């Protein structure tokens, strides 16, 4: 598969056209979400093309009340086919033995593995997707700037980011036109800064 050629062909296509293209070549597509700001856009766009698509939610257990309320609203509103994956250890137990280590703490890597990477790896093993829809966008991190609309994960899964070249302002307009809510009170315990990768997309 020639990713450079595909990305050139999709460069000026709408998210709907990109999703339609990906669905036609997909055997087992999935969408991943953590219900962070603007995630509702990818969920709405993909389910508009394939209603029953598998939606994988890896919940760290550290989300804000607002995020959980937002997630419940979106799940019901879009009738999402949610597959929930959580860490094997509860937050209460981890708070006793580990807490939330700072970024400089060597145990931060263990924490990230427990709350994000292991549940995600388990999800991928169980779901066995060949196409993975994400809401990664240009300008979010140095790594994300280096990929494109279509890329490959380290495991060889085709990653499709239909809104890759969209700005926050364009997404605001999209959500407004669709009458969809957004939620900004979001917390990711594995990141200290917004422009930092947790390792899931690398």
Buried (B, 14 or more C-beta within 10 A) or exposed (E): EEBEEBBEBBEEBEBEEBBBBBBEEBEEBBBBBBBBBBBBBBBBBBBEBBEEBBBBBBBBBBBEEBBEBBBEBBBEBBEBBBBEBBBEBEBEEBEEEBEBBEEEEEEBEEBBBBBBBBBBBBBBEEBEBBBBBBBBBBEBBEBBEEBBBBBEBEEEBBBBBBBBBBEEEEBEEBBEEEEBEBBEEBEBBBBEEEEBBBBBBE
